[in-house]
Amino acid sequence: MNTTLARFSRLKRDSLPAGDGPLLDAFLAGDQAAFAALVHRHAGLVFATCRRVLRHQQDAEDAFQATFLVLARRAADVWPREAVSSWLFGVAHRVALKARAVRGRRAGREQPLGDEPGAERPAPDFDLAEAVHRVVLKLPAAYRAAVVACDLEGLSRRDAAERLGWSEGTLSGRLARARALLADRLRGTGLALPATGLAALLANGAASAAAVQITIDVAIGTAGAAPAPVAALAEGVVRSMALFKLKAMTAAVFVACALGFGAFASTGIGDGAGAGGQPKDPQGPGRAPVPLVKAADPPKRAGLPPAQPVTDRDRLQGTWRVVALTEGDGRTKVTNPKDPWIVEVTGNTLRMPYEHAEGGWKQREYVFSVTHAEQRPDSIEHPATIDLDAPNLPVRKGIYEFTAPVGTCISCHTASKVPRQHLGFIRNQMASGICGPGLQTADLGVRLALSADGKRPAKFTGDGVIVLELTRAEPNEEPQAEERARLVEARKRLEAALRAAIDENDKAKIEAELELLRRRADALLLQEKVLRDVQVSYASMQVQRARAQAELAQVELAQATANLQAAKVKLAAAEKALADAKKPGPAAPAPDDKVLAIHIRTLTAAEKVIQVKATGNESILDILVHIPGPAIKPEGVSVWVVRDEAILPVDLVAITKRGEVRTNYQLKAGDRLFLQAKPSK
């Protein structure tokens, strides 16, 4: 039955999706078979990672189980969904390091009495495999996923691409760049990869089928509680992950509050129009606009580039905030101050935010270069170009233009020259010197267009073109007392929330431990009941077996009794025949040289002797005709001839039925022919 169930489970796993993302979504929706498939799929990677760090079979199996318990509890944290193997690799390394630290502390407490208390213990080995672990963990998420799938799990490029949801070409490019980056970083530490590559270096056994099945049963709750060391490892890693995520969220909230206060202070609310507000049109709507900003005296605000920049690179210096994103026909405004859409430009370095695969926002540094091509007035057929170059990433090619409110350059343009679809903005016309005032305004903005396929877009619209609209992000001013009090209060609330979260986490941990104890007690009760049932069944089976043996013994006794009776009957018949044989028969006449004697023995009468004249030419058949009475049946008698001291057996059946002559002897005078009747069957 177990074989049938295992075959059914294997067939069900074979019907599941090939990618990790659908399996993870299915598990989050409650499909336990999807979790089992993930465990079977990545068991080799996780166990090998733990084994390389711990170098101990039992400790590696404990860390192996703890890693998948963490996955069962924190599966929603895996992002992107297809990066399960990369996520498990990082968690397995963290769990193994924690297990090694626990083992070290335990070894310190169990130090023999003869050792000196202050003696130094040998540092843990740091070999090439562990160095590769650390370098792989520091690779960018996409590169790490490619290395883990192809080099650590040993998948073909086709299977790895299907599992990660990439094309095979994308996987090949990322894998090649990841291997080159890995080799460079290892050379920086004085190490080098072997010629056989990572697969041979990091191969370190596989988890047993029993360990895999126990892990699945414990994780989905069908095998009771996890062992204490495994539960402690998983709980410690889960708690550290939760605290890290909570600290990151707290830091993000503080940053968002600070940025929001800077935006609030820069608007100048409470002191008239303010430096950052748009002036109202004094002539009212419907009238011809007049210049509100003089070309020779543009408004100045703190933190802006010099009033007379020389190049576009100088104009791009500073801090910018993304206020809108356009992709295709959809335009999304970024109004939430918590969104970390800040672009920083310093020298030739441009820092742009991106969402990390393990959660949270980070900034990636690019080395940028700009090229400004001459343009015709009001034309964007030949825009300025920008190239963003980051280490180990393909160069991102884009176009850009400076923007400014229409009212800024009303002295240089008429409203009819401004395209209606860009109402409120004008394009950079620096080549013809038309927009000098617009480029010097405090409200100068930038539009940056990048293409999803890596090619340089030809314009600021189209499929696959992402357009970012940026404005200056003002430096924070000294907060006012009221705003400072609000920030202090927000900080207190966050600290209280952090303490409550920790207390709630402790409460949840205690409740989880109580639930585990309850489950263990229920499991023990169930085991006792099953044991009692087994004992009763075994006793009943023993009784039935004893009864069957007794019945068999009775049958054998009856058979033995019957055999004994039959043996007694045979013995009596044999004794009677022996007694009859010992009785003297009638005296045989003296032998005559001219006759032969025929001795006839029946079962009921005494032996009868007949003498027949012999000429020396008579055969057995010739003599039998002289016997009186009914015809002799060959099958019913035994025949033999006594000649002098010899006894010659006669096969009467062969003589009469088959015509054989071998025993049909020629009788001589003085021979004695015996015929003995056989008892009927």
PyMOL commands that set and color helices and strands:
alter all, ss='L'
color gray80, all
select helices_A, chain A and resi 2-14+20-28+32-54+57-77+84-109+128-137+141-152+157-164+168-188+198-202+209-220+228-266+312-315+406-409+415-417+420-422+430-432+436-440+481-582+620-624+634-636+652-657
alter helices_A, ss='H'
color red, helices_A
select strands_A, chain A and resi 318-327+330-333+342-346+349-355+361-371+384-389+396-403+445-451+465-472+595-601+608-613+637-643+646-650+672-677
alter strands_A, ss='S'
color yellow, strands_A
deselect
rebuild
show_as cartoon
